[in-house]
Amino acid sequence: MDYNSILKLPLPHPIETLKAQVEALKAHEVIPAEYHENLVRYDTDYGDLSIEVTNDGWSIKIIGTNENGLEILKNFIIEHILEHYPNIPEEILQWQGYESDTGYPSNFRLVEIIEKKLIDPNMIRLTVKGNHLASYAENGLHFQLLIPSNEKLPAIWPTKKTSGKIHYPIANNGNEQGLDRRVYTIRQIRVEQNEFDFDVLRHAGGIASDWAENVSIGDKIGILGPSGGHYPEANWLMLAGDETALPAIARILENCPKDTTGEAIISLKDVEKWTIQLNKPDGINIQWLDHSKGNMIDTIKALGMPENQSAYFWFGGESETAADLRKYFKHELGLSSKQYYSSAYWLSTSNT
C-alpha cells in the first residue's frame, strides 16, 4: 500500500515564499534533507515531505510511512497553511491520492480503564486496554489523552475534515462538549494484550490530574498516538527533568543498552517524600534535586561534555528552562540538533 498524497497550493511569489519558509524552519532546527530554488524535501518520523514550485504556487507531496503518518503530516501542513496564509480558504485545500475513510483519525482509539493504582504518593498509574494498539509501540514514546470538558454530556471525539485537518470539538460555554488534550508518556506497552500503562502526576486543580483522581475502572477514554519522542542513541546520556518528565526518563532508562553511561538529573518538589524507584544501567548516576534547593541549569552545566564518547543531552520540563537549555546545548556545547532534545512539558502559568 502506498500512502501518497499531493496538494496543489496557489501562492504568489512561490520561489521567494519557499525560501522564507525554509529559513523559518531552520531557525527551529528543522533542516531539509534536500533544498534547491524550486524544491525542498524533508525526512520526518512520519514520512517524506516535499514541496515543488509550480507555475502558480506549490505542489506539496507526502509519502507517509503508514496511514497514521500520512494523516499526521496532512494535519500539520493544513494547520500551518491556515495559520500563515489566512486568506486561503480551507475548502480549496483538497488532497489527491490516497484517501482514508472519513470519520475518526486513523490513530484514534477508544480504550477502557482496567487498572488504577498509586505507584508513589505523588503519582497515579492507569492501565488502558483497547483494540489495535500495536502502532502505539512504534514511532514515539508519547500519546495524547483526550478528556471531555463536560462529564455530564456525551463525549464527542475528533474527526477528519476533507482538507486533512483534524477537528476537535471546542466548548464555547458550559452547555457544550469540548475536548482537553494532554500528552503523556506510555510507560510500558504490552502489544499482545493490547494494553499499556501511563502515569499521571497528582496535583489538585489540574485538568488531567483531577480526571485521574476521579476516573473509575471500566470508564472509557479517547486517545491519539503515538505522538513523538524517541529513545536517545549514544554511549553517554544526560537525562534531566522534573516531575512531568519523570515517566519519560524512567522509560528511557529502562530501555537503555546495559553498557550506557551518563547522568540522570531529576528535580522534584519535596524530594524526600518520593518513594519511586528507577531501573537503570549501572553506569548511569542519578542525582535527585529538590525544587527549592537545586538549580537544574547549573547542575547540567557543571557536567560539561564527556570526552572520547558519543553524547546525547535530553531535557523535559518547564518552558523557560527548556528554552535556556536549548541555547546552551546549541551555542555553548556546540551540539547538532541530532545530539540534544529540550522540550517544554509545561508552562509556568498553565493548568495541566
Secondary structure by P-SEA (a helix, b strand, c coil): ccbbbbbbbbbcaaaaaaaaaaaaaaaaccccccccccbbbbbcccbbbbbbbcccccccccccccaaaaaaaaaaaaaaaaaaccccccccccccccccccccccccccccccbbbbccccbbbbbbbbcccccccccccbbbbbbcccccccbbbbbbccccbbbbbbbccccbbbbbbbbbbccccccccccbbbbbbbbcccaaaaaaaccccccccccccccbbbbbbccbbbbbbcccaaaaaaaaaaaccccbbbbbbbbbccccccbbbbbbcccbbbbbbbcccccaaaaaaaacccccbbbbbbbbccaaaaaaaaaaaccccccccccccccccccccccc
